[in-house]
Amino acid sequence: MARTAPAEFEGRWRLVGAADEEPVVTLADTADDVPSGGESQAVVAGVRVPLAELTRRWLAGESFGRRPPPEPVTGLRLEIDETGGFTEFGTAQLPWFSDEGVLEATARPFGGRIAAVPAGIFLLLDKPVAWARGYDESAEVPARLDDGDTVVTDRLCLENGRLLRTVSVVTDGATLSRLRYEYVAAS
């Protein structure tokens, strides 16, 4: 069987913390703010960038401003196998973007596969939600869901022996939200 998941991500992971971020984005949309022929600018946490650049960087997992620390939470387990598949189990009372991109108050675990791209490791469903856009396998940052109004990315990284999961969302092209989950290796 061919290995498609990086070996360091394989195994069982137990959720230990979660945090959410919803930075305020100010659009510079007056004639004085947008250069002639230029694109809309946005300001978030004191950083001014073109709106398209902001959303690209946000979906790739970049934070603007202070990241809130995770609050302790338990009840979920994430398993990643050597073929690049993942499965989630359990229940937890925490904000959660479902497989259909709906923000829920309780986790709704789902499974799928890993996409390893130059920008990082991303979780995708086995196949896109029927009414959403198909996956763009050549995308710099593959979206778990893109329904035209809402884009959700689900990025994994390892830091100090912990698995960090960053679920970044852009709604209506300018509203940013993010859920961060922290896992430790399960015995």
N, C-alpha and C positions, 0 to 999 in steps of 0.2 A: 504494500500500500504506500503510495507516494505521500510524503510529508508536505502539507501546504500551510500549516500553522507554525510560526516560529516556535522552536522547542521551549523557550523560556515562558511562553504564554500557556502552554499545555498544562492541564491538570484541573484540580478542583479549587475554587476560590470561594471564600466566605465573606459576605458583606459586613463591614464594621463601621462605616460612616457614610454620610451623605450631606451635600450642601447644594444650594441653588443660587443662581445669579440672574439678575434682571437689570442690567445697566440701562440707564436713561440715555437715549440717543436723541440728539437735537439735530434736526435737518437745517442746513443753511440754504434756504430756498427762495430768498429774495433776489432780485436782479443784481443787487450790489454784492451778494455773497457768492453767486455762481458766475465764474468767468465766462465771457462770451464764447459760446461753442463748447464749454466745458461740461463736466458732469456734476451732478449734485454732490455736495460735500456733507459730511456728518461729523459731529463732535460727540465723543464718548469719553468720559473720564479725563477730560482736558486734552484729548488727542483729536486732531482734525485730520480726516482722511476722506478720499472719495468714497461715497456710499458703497459702490460695488466692491472696492478693496476691503472696506470694513466687514461686509457680510462674508466675503471669501475668507478673510483671516479668522473671523468668528467661527465659521463652520469647520475650519481646520483645527480649532481648539485653542486659539490664542485668547488670552484674557486681557481686558483693558481695565486698569485700576486694580484695586485690592480684591483678592479672591477670599471669600468668606471661608473660615475653617470648617471642616466637616463636623457634623453632630453625630454622636454615637447612634447607630441603628443596626439591627440584626434581622435575620429571618430569610435572607435570600442566599442562594448558592449559584454560582456560574461555573459550568464545566466546559472546558475546551479540549477537543480531541486532536490527535495528530493529523487527521485529514482536513482540519480547518473548520470543523463543525462546532457549534456551541449550543448549549441547552441551559436554561435557567429553571430553578425550582424554588418553591417556598412562597411565603407571603410577608409583606412588610407594609406598614403605614408610612408612606413617604411619597412625595411627588414623583410621577412616573409618566413618560411619554410612551404610550402603548405602541404596538406594532403598526397601528393605523395613524399614529401621530397625534393622538388625543391625550391631553394632559389629564391624568387620573390622580386621585388622592391615595390610591392603594396600588402597589406594584401589580402588574399583569405580565408575568414572565412569558417569554417567547423564545424560540430557537432560530437558528439560521447558520450562517457561515461567516468566515473571516475573509476580508479582502486586504491583502498586504500590498500597499502601493508605496511609492517613494515618500509620500507625505506621512505615512504611518500605517497603523493596523486599525481597521474599521470593521464593525459588526454590520452585517446585512442580513435581511431575511433570505430564506432559500429562494424565494421569488418575490418580486415587488407586489404590493397590494394591488388588486385588480384595477382599481380606478385611478391609481397613481401612475406617474411616468415610469418607464422601464429604467433599469440601471444603466449608467454610462460607465462601462468598465475602464474606459480610458480617462475618466475624470481624475483630476489632481486629488480631489477629496470626494470619495463616493458617498452619495446620500443614501441613508437607509430608507428615507421617504421623501419624495418630492411630488406634491400634488398640484403644483402651480402657485399655491398661496403659502404653503408651509413647507420648509425644507428642514429635515432632521438628519444630523450626522451623529455617529456613535463611535467614538475613538477610544482605543485602548493604549496605554503605555505602562511601563514598569518604572517605579521609582522607589529606591531603598527597600526592595523586596516586596513592595505592595503593588497590586494591580490597580491602576487608576482608570476609571471609565468616565469619559466626558461626552455627554449628550448635549449637543449644541443645536439650537433651533432659531430659525429666522422666519418670522411670519409677516406677510404683506410687504416683504422687501426691506423692512426697517425696524421691526420689533424683535429684539434679541432676548433670548432666555437660554438658560443652561442649567443642567443638573449634573452634578459630579458625584460619583460613587467611588468608594475606596474599599478594596477587598484585600484579604490576606489569604495565604495558602491554607487550605483546609486539610486536616489530617485524615 
